Amino acid sequence: MWLTMKLGIVVDVVGAADRLIKELSSRFPASNLMDSLGVVYPQYWLQPNADELFEAHFKCLKDHYCYEKKVGEVYSPPMLEMAALNHEAGLFKGAMKANAADAMRRPITVNPLTKLWRNLSMSQVLRSSFGEWFKVAEMAAVQVLGSVEDERTFSNVAFTKSKLRNRLSEHLACCVGIFSQKFYQLENFPFEKVYEIWHANHKRDC
């Protein structure tokens, strides 16, 4: 498709789009491992073919994380235990299917991945029933190479630690987390309780 501009310049729109897509693909190649880590996201389990895709993704996770790797002259141990992953897979799948829809329920004020695994972690029984899959979820949360969520977090850090709050360091992560996940608004923030805790910890006279 050719587009003629007012100045007489002819632009190949489709060709330009194809080149742009090719350039983006070379910078951000598809990764089977990243796709496989998707099994810990609630969106994954709302797909009609989630069970069919799971076995291939499960195999990819085991191939990557359940064998020792050679780094230079040193062998690093496996990050995950294959026997435990296999044993816990059924319980993991059941828990994900049972909780995925709730994690995606609107209004979405908290990242669905965060909401889902926060709810699961509240049960000590579940933590002990498929502990290896909790490790997979932790790895998925930190190994994403780039996403809108990451960019939003950087923006939130810049907003939270502004010139007026440039001494904020010890509690920066907590403040960014509260701001990012929208735990509280001005209407429901427990100011009095927070002040009581702060005053008790610092033992300051007011």
Backbone as a ProteinNet text record, in pm:
[ID]
protein_1_A
[PRIMARY]
MWLTMKLGIVVDVVGAADRLIKELSSRFPASNLMDSLGVVYPQYWLQPNADELFEAHFKCLKDHYCYEKKVGEVYSPPMLEMAALNHEAGLFKGAMKANAADAMRRPITVNPLTKLWRNLSMSQVLRSSFGEWFKVAEMAAVQVLGSVEDERTFSNVAFTKSKLRNRLSEHLACCVGIFSQKFYQLENFPFEKVYEIWHANHKRDC
[TERTIARY]
84.8	0	89.2	58.1	137.4	52.5	111.6	41	111.2	36.4	93.9	69.7	176.3	167	144.1	102.3	73.7	196.3	311.8	434.7	488.4	413.4	458	546.9	565.4	649.7	564.9	613	541	597.9	510.6	555.3	498.5	582.4	540.9	503.1	374.9	329.7	350.7	307.6	320.3	465.9	549.2	691.7	756.3	719.4	773.9	730.4	604.5	554.2	626.6	648.2	719.4	861.5	928.1	1065.1	1067.3	968.1	960.7	937.7	847.2	820.2	943.6	1015.1	1136.9	1241.7	1253.7	1351.1	1315.1	1186.6	1143.2	1164.6	1140.5	1159.5	1305.4	1395.5	1538	1584.3	1519.4	1556.5	1493.7	1370.6	1298.4	1252.5	1343.3	1306.5	1211.7	1127.4	1034.9	1114.5	1070.7	1141.6	1047.1	1082.3	1000	994.2	1104.9	1107.3	1012.1	1013.5	922.4	777.3	750	614.6	576.5	671.4	644.3	618.9	687	663.9	523.3	456.3	319.2	221.6	261	168.4	134.6	212.3	182.7	93.7	56.4	-31.8	-177.4	-269.5	-410.7	-466.2	-416.5	-465	-445.6	-335.2	-303.1	-414.1	-467.3	-562.8	-705	-725.7	-856.8	-865.1	-754.5	-756.3	-827.6	-902.8	-972.1	-877.8	-756.7	-662	-546.4	-568.4	-461.4	-402.4	-486.6	-437	-349.8	-387.4	-310.3	-172.7	-167.6	-40.5	49.1	-11	64.3	178.8	156.4	259.7	386.6	372.2	490.7	562.4	487.3	548.3	611.8	547.6	601.7	735.8	743.6	868.9	978.9	944	1042.6	1096.9	1009.9	1053.7	1148.4	1115.3	1201.8	1336.2	1333.7	1459.5	1552.1	1494	1576	1619	1532.7	1558.5	1590.5	1571.9	1586.2	1714.7	1808.5	1937.1	2049.3	2159.1	2272.9	2330.5	2387.2	2443.9	2590.3	2669.1	2810	2832.2	2888.7	2922.5	3074	3141.5	3287	3335.1	3406.7	3454.1	3370.5	3266.9	3185.8	3047	2993.9	2858.2	2764.9	2660.3	2561.6	2448.8	2398.9	2294.1	2162.2	2071	1938.9	1865.4	1789.9	1713.8	1584.4	1534.5	1410.1	1428.5	1350	1355	1250.2	1295.8	1205.2	1101	1143.7	1049.7	938	974.7	874	779.7	832.9	748.1	647.8	695.7	606	497.8	538.9	445.3	339.7	379.6	290.6	210.8	237.8	176.6	24.2	-32.6	-178.1	-243.2	-188	-241.1	-225.1	-110.6	-85.9	-191	-215.2	-313.3	-452.8	-488.8	-620.2	-637.2	-533.2	-539.7	-546.1	-469.5	-469.6	-605.8	-665.5	-796.2	-904	-892.4	-993.9	-985.5	-867.8	-848.1	-823.6	-805.8	-771.3	-880.1	-1004.6	-1113.8	-1128.1	-1111.8	-1123.7	-1012.5	-890.2	-778	-799	-877.4	-901.3	-1030.9	-1101.6	-1230.2	-1211.9	-1295.5	-1290	-1362.2	-1322.6	-1215.2	-1077.7	-983.8	-848.7	-764.5	-751.6	-672.6	-534.7	-516.4	-387.9	-350	-222.7	-176.1	-230.5	-296.5	-357.5	-260.1	-134.2	-34.4	-11.5	3.8	23.9	-96	-214.8	-337.6	-352.5	-330.2	-346.1	-251.1	-120.6	-22.8	-24.1	-71.4	-89.9	-199.1	-308.4	-417.3	-372.9	-297.2	-250.6	-153.9	-68.5	32.3	-27	-151.3	-215.4	-249.2	-249.9	-278.3	-148.3	-118.1	2.2	-5	-126.2	-145.6	-103	-145	-108.9	40.2	99.3	243.8	323.4	277.4	348.8	310.8	193.9	146.8	215.1	243.4	319.5	419.9	511.2	614.7	706.1	734.4	822.5	758.2	625.8	557.2	554.5	563.4	579.7	714.2	815.7	946.2	936.5	859.9	842.1	776.2	675.6	606.4	701.8	788.3	885.9	981.7	1025.7	1116.1	1046.5	919.9	845.1	830.4	814.9	793.9	919.2	1037.5	1160.8	1234.6	1196.5	1273.1	1212.9	1097.4	1041.2	1135.1	1175.2	1277.3	1225.8	1099.9	1044.5	894.3	824.1	678.8	626.6	500.6	436.2	439.4	422.2	421.5	555.4	665.1	797.9	814.2	773.7	786.9	702.5	583.5	496.9	562	630.9	696.9	807.9	887.5	992.5	932.9	820.2	754.7	706.4	655.1	607.2	721.1	838	954.6	992.1	994.1	1029.7	928.4	800.5	698.1	710.7	734.4	739	862.2	978.7	1101.9	1130.4	1052.7	1066	1168.3	1184.9	1278.4	1234.1	1103.5	1052.6	1067.6	1087.4	1101.6	1233.5	1338.5	1464.8	1539.1	1495.7	1561.2	1492.2	1388	1315.8	1399.8	1444.7	1528	1493.8	1489.5	1466.9	1331.3	1229.6	1094.5	1047.7	1141.3	1104	1026.5	1076.4	1010.4	867.2	847.5	713.4	621.1	670.5	589.3	554.2	650.6	624.7	521.8	534.2	438.3	297.5	283.1	151.2	93.6	178.6	132.2	98.3	181	161.7	37.5	18.9	-89.6	-221.1	-221.9	-344.6	-410	-327.2	-383	-474.3	-431.4	-505.3	-528.3	-635.3	-660.9	-663.2	-674.8	-679.4	-796.8	-905.9	-1025.7	-1011.8	-930.1	-924.5	-785.5	-690.4	-557.1	-561.8	-508.2	-514.4	-408.5	-425.9	-325.5	-293.5	-397.4	-375.2	-296.1	-331	-259.6	-114	-88.7	48.7	128.4	67.3	136.7	170.9	77.3	102.6	223.1	230.7	343.6	473.5	470.2	589.9	637.2	544.8	579.7	636.7	578.2	626.7	767.9	795.3	926.6	1035.6	1000.1	1101.9	1112.2	1009.4	1011.9	1043.8	977.9	1001.7	893.6	931.4	835.6	777.3	648	583	518.6
-118.3	0	124.4	212.5	335.3	453.3	544.4	663	786.3	869.6	991.7	1107.6	1172	1284.3	1413.5	1519.9	1647	1707.1	1680.8	1739.5	1660.1	1558.5	1481.3	1365.1	1340.3	1229.4	1103.3	997.3	871.1	779.3	727.7	646.4	505.8	405.7	265.5	228.1	238.4	218.3	74.3	-20	-161.5	-200.6	-154.5	-186.3	-130.7	-7.4	53.6	-24.3	-66.8	-145	-278.7	-344.2	-472.8	-457.3	-351.3	-328.1	-299.2	-224.9	-194.3	-321	-405.8	-531.7	-620.6	-626.2	-706	-654.8	-521.3	-461.1	-492.1	-481	-511.2	-658.4	-745	-888.9	-922.1	-851.1	-877.7	-828.5	-722.8	-671.2	-751.7	-795.7	-869.4	-1003.8	-1097.2	-1226.9	-1304.3	-1387.2	-1470.4	-1568.9	-1589.8	-1679.1	-1785.8	-1911.6	-2021.1	-2021.5	-1984.1	-1982.3	-1876.8	-1756.1	-1651.4	-1693.1	-1759.1	-1809.6	-1912.7	-1996.5	-2102.7	-2047.5	-1939.2	-1876.9	-1819	-1809.1	-1758.9	-1847.6	-1971.3	-2061.8	-2013.9	-1920.2	-1870.5	-1746.4	-1701.2	-1585.7	-1631.9	-1558.6	-1599.5	-1595.1	-1502.6	-1492.4	-1623.3	-1692	-1816.9	-1919.7	-1929.8	-2035.6	-2002.4	-1885.2	-1850.2	-1880.4	-1929.7	-1972.6	-2107.1	-2128.9	-2257.7	-2376.1	-2350.9	-2460.2	-2460.3	-2409.7	-2399.3	-2535.8	-2637.6	-2771.1	-2829	-2805.3	-2858.1	-2792.7	-2663.9	-2591.5	-2620.3	-2659.8	-2671.4	-2771.1	-2887	-2991.3	-2944.4	-2874.2	-2824.2	-2717.6	-2630.3	-2526.6	-2585.6	-2686.1	-2754.1	-2817.8	-2882	-2945.5	-2841.6	-2725	-2618.6	-2569.8	-2553.6	-2510.3	-2611.5	-2738.3	-2842.5	-2849.3	-2837.2	-2841.5	-2726.7	-2613	-2494.7	-2485.7	-2528.3	-2503.4	-2626.8	-2744.4	-2866.8	-2944	-2882.1	-2947.2	-2850.6	-2906.4	-2820.2	-2760	-2641.4	-2571.2	-2539.3	-2542	-2510.7	-2363.1	-2293.6	-2152.6	-2141.1	-2124.4	-2126.5	-2267.3	-2279.9	-2410.5	-2466.8	-2394.7	-2433.4	-2475.7	-2579.6	-2625	-2567.2	-2500	-2447.1	-2549	-2568.8	-2669	-2625.9	-2719.8	-2686.3	-2587.5	-2498.8	-2400.8	-2460.2	-2564.9	-2628.6	-2779.2	-2844.4	-2989	-3051.4	-3132.5	-3189.6	-3280.3	-3362	-3453.7	-3377.9	-3268	-3188	-3119.8	-3067.6	-3004.3	-3103	-3223.4	-3326	-3363.1	-3379.7	-3422.2	-3313.8	-3186.5	-3076.2	-3020.6	-3070.8	-3012	-3016.9	-3127.8	-3140.1	-3039.6	-3025.2	-2929	-2785.3	-2759.1	-2626.4	-2591.7	-2682	-2657.1	-2634.7	-2715.7	-2700.8	-2566	-2523	-2394.3	-2278.3	-2287.7	-2180	-2167.9	-2280.3	-2276.9	-2222.9	-2256.7	-2214.9	-2066.4	-2006.4	-1868.1	-1768.3	-1817.4	-1727.9	-1625.2	-1668.9	-1577.4	-1467.4	-1503.4	-1403	-1298.8	-1343.5	-1250	-1150.5	-1188.9	-1103.1	-1024.7	-1042.1	-974.4	-823.1	-749.3	-603.3	-549.6	-431.7	-345.8	-400	-391.7	-442	-327.5	-323.6	-219.3	-270.1	-402.8	-464.6	-554.3	-558.7	-648	-788.6	-850.8	-983.1	-1089.2	-1085.2	-1180.9	-1162.7	-1036.4	-1006.6	-1050.7	-1017.9	-1051.6	-1202.2	-1277.1	-1422.3	-1486.2	-1455.2	-1521.3	-1469.1	-1347.7	-1299.2	-1380.4	-1405.7	-1485.3	-1628.6	-1687	-1823.9	-1833.8	-1731.7	-1736.6	-1720.5	-1675.2	-1660.8	-1795.6	-1900	-2034.4	-2111.2	-2144.5	-2221.3	-2359.3	-2411.9	-2544.3	-2542.3	-2437.5	-2427.7	-2404.7	-2322.6	-2296.9	-2425.2	-2512.2	-2637.9	-2742.5	-2726.7	-2826.5	-2814.2	-2690.7	-2675.1	-2561.5	-2580.7	-2481.2	-2453.6	-2555.7	-2533.1	-2438.7	-2443.3	-2354.6	-2211	-2192.8	-2057.9	-2001.3	-2086.8	-2042.9	-2002.1	-2078.3	-2044.3	-1907.6	-1882.5	-1753.1	-1639.4	-1661.2	-1558.3	-1530.5	-1636.2	-1617	-1543.8	-1576.5	-1509.4	-1360.7	-1327.3	-1187.6	-1102.7	-1163.2	-1085.1	-1102.2	-1199.8	-1226.5	-1166.8	-1101.3	-1037.3	-925.5	-927.4	-835.9	-694.8	-681.4	-549.1	-557.1	-465.9	-466.7	-331.2	-310.7	-185.6	-171.1	-283.2	-279.8	-230.7	-274.7	-230	-79.5	-32.7	109.8	192.6	141.3	212.8	219.9	114	113.4	217.3	227.4	328.3	468.9	491.8	621.7	648.1	542.5	557.6	589.2	529.5	559.7	706.6	754	893.7	988.1	949.4	1033.6	1032.2	914	900.1	968.1	942.4	1004.5	1130.8	1231.9	1359.4	1447.3	1569.6	1662.8	1695.9	1693.1	1722.1	1602.6	1483.3	1363.1	1293	1370.2	1311.6	1234.9	1244.7	1169.5	1035.3	1008.7	882.7	769.4	679.6	569.4	438.3	441.7	318.2	256.1	337.7	287	311.8	336.8	368.6	255	132	17.5	1.7	20.5	8.3	117.3	239.9	351.5	334.2	289.1	266.5	155.2	50.1	-59.3	-15	64.4	114.8	203.2	292.2	382.4	305.6	208.7	135.3	46.8	-22.8	-120.4	-59.9	68.8	137.5	72	34.8	-25.8	72.8	198.1	297.4	423.1	493.5	626.7	721.2	851.4	946.4	917	865	841.8	725.1	626.3	506.9	478.9	571.1	547	560.6	463.3	466.2	556.8	686.1	783	768.9	756.6	750.8	627	511.8	387.8	396.6	451.1	465.5	557	666.2	757.9	690.1	609.9	539.1	446.6	373.5	282.5	361	468.6	550.5	608.3	661.1	723.9	621.9	502.1	396.6	351.4	344	298	402.6	529.8	633.6	695.3	671.2	721.1	869	943.6	1086.3	1160.7	1269.5	1353.5	1454.1	1464.3	1558.6	1670.8
0	0	0	-93.1	-102.6	-59.2	10.2	58.2	4.5	-68.9	-125.9	-30.8	11.6	103	24.9	94.2	29.3	-36.1	19.6	-34.6	-152.7	-194.5	-308.9	-272.9	-143.2	-99.7	-95	-153.6	-155.6	-48.7	38.2	149.6	137	148.9	147.5	291.8	326.4	463.6	507.9	424.1	460.3	473.2	380.7	387.8	512.9	548.5	669.8	793.8	795.7	909.8	920.3	807.5	807.8	859.5	817.7	865	1015	1061.3	1203.5	1285.6	1239.6	1309.8	1311.3	1199.5	1192.1	1288.9	1298.4	1390	1535.3	1569.7	1706	1738.6	1641	1662.7	1688.3	1621.6	1642.3	1778.9	1829.9	1961.6	2074.3	2052.9	2155.9	2099.8	2085.2	2026.9	2117.8	2057	2133.8	2218.5	2338.4	2429.7	2480	2455.4	2503.9	2656.1	2719.5	2864.7	2920	2862.1	2907	2887	2774.6	2750.6	2856.1	2892.2	2989.1	3128.8	3164.3	3294.8	3305.7	3192.5	3192.6	3267.4	3299.8	3369.2	3510	3564.5	3699.3	3695	3575.9	3562.3	3552.9	3614.5	3607.5	3465.9	3382	3244.5	3168.8	3199.4	3129.9	3147.6	3270.1	3301.6	3260.2	3203.7	3149.9	3000.9	2943.3	2803.6	2791.6	2685.8	2670.2	2651	2600.9	2574.9	2674.1	2794	2894	2927.4	2944.5	2979.3	2868.7	2745	2632.2	2625.2	2650.6	2643.7	2763.2	2874.6	2999.1	2990.6	2931.2	2929.3	2860.3	2747.6	2676.2	2758.4	2821.6	2904	3029.7	3084.9	3203.6	3170.1	3053.8	3011	2992.6	2937.4	2916.7	3051.2	3149.6	3281.9	3345	3332.8	3390.4	3319.3	3187.1	3111.4	3149.9	3183.1	3210.9	3356.7	3449	3590.8	3674.4	3618.8	3700.5	3674.9	3604.5	3578.6	3617	3661.4	3694.5	3567.4	3580.9	3466.6	3493.7	3387.4	3400.4	3372.9	3471.5	3457.8	3472.6	3359.9	3362.2	3394.9	3504.4	3547.7	3663.6	3699.7	3815.5	3771.1	3835.8	3809.3	3915.5	3869.6	3964.3	3979.3	4100.4	4123.2	4059.6	4039.4	3983.4	4073.2	4012.2	4089	4143.2	4076.9	4119.1	4126.1	4211	4224.6	4133	4038.2	3940.4	4005	4100.8	4165.2	4235.3	4301.2	4371.1	4272.6	4162.7	4062.2	4005.6	3974.1	3920.6	4021.2	4145.1	4250.5	4278	4267.9	4303.5	4186.1	4066	3946.3	3949.7	3993.7	3996.2	4090.2	4210.2	4306.5	4256.4	4193.5	4137.5	4032.5	3939.9	3834.2	3892.3	3991	4052.8	4121.6	4192.6	4262.7	4163.6	4054.5	3955.9	3888.3	3851	3785.2	3878.5	4006.5	4103.2	4136.9	4121.8	4165.8	4053	3929.8	3818.8	3790.9	3786.5	3752.7	3857.7	3984.4	4090.9	4080.9	4045.7	4033.7	3919.7	3819.1	3703.4	3714.4	3825.5	3840.1	3852.5	3782.1	3786	3909.3	3958.9	3907.1	3945.6	3851.8	3875.5	3932.4	4062.8	4129.1	4168.4	4162.1	4194.4	4078.2	4045	3939.4	3963	3863.1	3882.8	3932.7	3884.7	3932.9	4082.2	4123.7	4265.7	4347.8	4301.1	4373.9	4391.3	4283.8	4288.6	4388.6	4376.6	4461.5	4604.3	4622.9	4759.7	4828.8	4755.7	4813.1	4841.1	4748.3	4768.1	4885.6	4901	5006.9	5146	5153.2	5284	5346.5	5264.3	5314.2	5334.3	5458.3	5487.3	5424.9	5413.7	5352.4	5206	5134	4993.2	4976	5060.7	5051.4	5067.7	5154.9	5175.9	5071.4	5009.3	4912.4	4777.6	4734	4608.8	4621.8	4715.9	4742.8	4624.9	4543.3	4427.6	4328.1	4317.6	4223.9	4275	4405.8	4458.3	4412.6	4405.2	4355.2	4208.2	4130.7	3988.9	3976.1	4060	4056.4	4091	4189.2	4226.6	4111.5	4041.8	3929.1	3815.3	3791.8	3685	3714.1	3842	3879.1	3859.4	3867.9	3859.6	3727.4	3644.9	3523.8	3398.1	3408.6	3290.7	3246.5	3120.2	3071.8	3048.7	3023	2999.6	2988	3052	3045.8	3085.7	3056.9	3095.8	3246.9	3318.1	3464	3517.4	3456	3499	3477.2	3358.7	3329.5	3425.9	3458.7	3552.3	3690.7	3729.7	3860.3	3865.8	3758.1	3753.9	3766.2	3699	3707.9	3849.8	3914.6	4052	4148.6	4123.3	4207.5	4192.5	4068.2	4043.8	4109	4104.9	4166.3	4318.6	4375.4	4520.9	4580	4520.5	4570.7	4490.3	4517.1	4446.8	4518.1	4470.4	4534.4	4675.8	4699.4	4833	4927.3	4869.6	4952.9	4920.6	4898	4852.3	4961.3	5087.1	5194.7	5217.9	5141.7	5155.7	5097.4	5181.2	5132.6	5202.7	5334.4	5410.8	5378.3	5363	5339.5	5196.4	5105.3	4967.7	4901.9	4916.8	4852.6	4901.7	5032	5089.6	5034.7	5029.1	4979.8	4832.4	4752.9	4610.8	4593.4	4675.4	4667.9	4700.7	4804.5	4842.3	4731.3	4677.5	4572.1	4444.3	4407.9	4282.9	4286.1	4397.6	4405.1	4453.3	4484.5	4523.8	4644.4	4743.3	4863.9	4936.7	4941.9	5018.6	4935.6	4967.8	4916.8	5037.3	5011.7	5122.7	5215.8	5157.6	5237	5333.9	5301.4	5387.2	5446.4	5427.7	5483.6	5636.4	5710.3	5858	5918.3	5904.1	5949.1	6098.5	6181.2	6325.7	6365.5	6304.6	6335.7	6293	6175.8	6126.4	6219	6262.1	6351.8	6484.5	6537.1	6662.6	6649.8	6538.5	6516	6502.5	6424	6405.4	6538.2	6617.6	6744.9	6841.8	6842.5	6933.5	6894.6	6766.1	6719.7	6740.6	6730	6739.8	6877.8	6960.1	7099.1	7104.8	7021.2	7017.9	7098.5	7161.3	7231.9	7134.5	7137	7046.2	7128.5
[MASK]
++++++++++++++++++++++++++++++++++++++++++++++++++++++++++++++++++++++++++++++++++++++++++++++++++++++++++++++++++++++++++++++++++++++++++++++++++++++++++++++++++++++++++++++++++++++++++++++++++++++++++++++

